[in-house]
């Protein structure tokens, strides 16, 4: 009988020790997770700082180059070509900055609503055309666009269209055509944007284009279109680019068939 209090105390001490050990292990795991999160935040901040630094230096170099062309003694045609090339590079940098900021902050929550397709396309075309200044494109919108109503986020879908249309506009010349047409299948709706421009180079389409077989170098996604792809993927869709150097490009903005309310 005299052993019972001692055994009870020993059992209580063992329980306390086990609890302390579990608490220590839990605190250790939480501390390790906090340290890992802190290190990830530091690495992310350092990566963003490097990216913004590179963008700033490239933009500064382009600005100085454009000033040099404006005040140099080159012929008008040569100066105009150099300025146009610099402007295209500035637009590419703007794409990179937009992508960086979007991926950093995360994409907003979608608010789907019944959405006629044609007005969204027309708004995206108008916004893209306004950025071209005196340059013009022959926008060819298929009549079928007017018959389609979607369940989609208006701002997100327009944003995706503007990204792809801006790329098409930069790869075409004054007077070239850019066509937009829908293709409805039992599984999906594809908004196809095609042009007669120079075609997106292989290195601009796929990161591994340099080592990919020639037949596979016309499929992929170009840098600067990641935001458009993410907006479509948020709708359950996808973005694919096909191009042939010197011939033109075709973009497929695909949405699931259940997004189509009327066609």
Secondary structure as UniProt FT lines:
FT   HELIX           2..71
FT   HELIX           76..105
FT   STRAND          113..116
FT   HELIX           117..131
FT   TURN            132..134
FT   STRAND          138..141
FT   HELIX           143..147
FT   STRAND          149..152
FT   HELIX           154..170
FT   TURN            174..175
FT   STRAND          177..184
FT   STRAND          188..195
FT   HELIX           202..205
FT   TURN            207..211
FT   HELIX           214..216
FT   TURN            217..218
FT   STRAND          219..220
FT   TURN            223..224
FT   HELIX           226..234
FT   TURN            235..236
FT   STRAND          238..244
FT   TURN            245..247
FT   STRAND          248..256
FT   HELIX           257..259
FT   STRAND          260..262
//
